[in-house]
């Protein structure tokens, strides 16, 4: 048996504990963070505050805690807030098929929606391509995404 002083055994226990914590943390991160290329991702930045949004026929902007539409419309503050929340929760799968991407790049979007965030200098533009197969492809500033068909409830 190894003869160590009390301080020596304390050091052995401390380093053994640290080693176990590192092993468990590393294994946990590898198990939890399995990233697949098909993983869904929110289309809008999650932590950003939407200041205004430009839809095909109407613009909305935040006024205090509420919303107003330009031009004036019959939409209530709650209806506008619900639509903005739908967009903030919208997620899509990353499109990686090069042939499909080339086809989409050569077509025109069905609709374009622009969001203005507090920390962005320019608009965050989403181009919406509704495909004949019922799927919806969305081009964000950073990538192309595939999502279920966007219904009329996403628009004012």
Beta strands, then each sheet from edge to edge (+ up, - down):
strand 1: 40-42
strand 2: 50-54
strand 3: 59-63
strand 4: 66-70
strand 5: 91-94
strand 6: 111-117
strand 7: 124-130
strand 8: 136-139
strand 9: 144-147
sheet 1: 1+ 5- 9+ 8- 7+ 6- 2+ 3- 4+
end
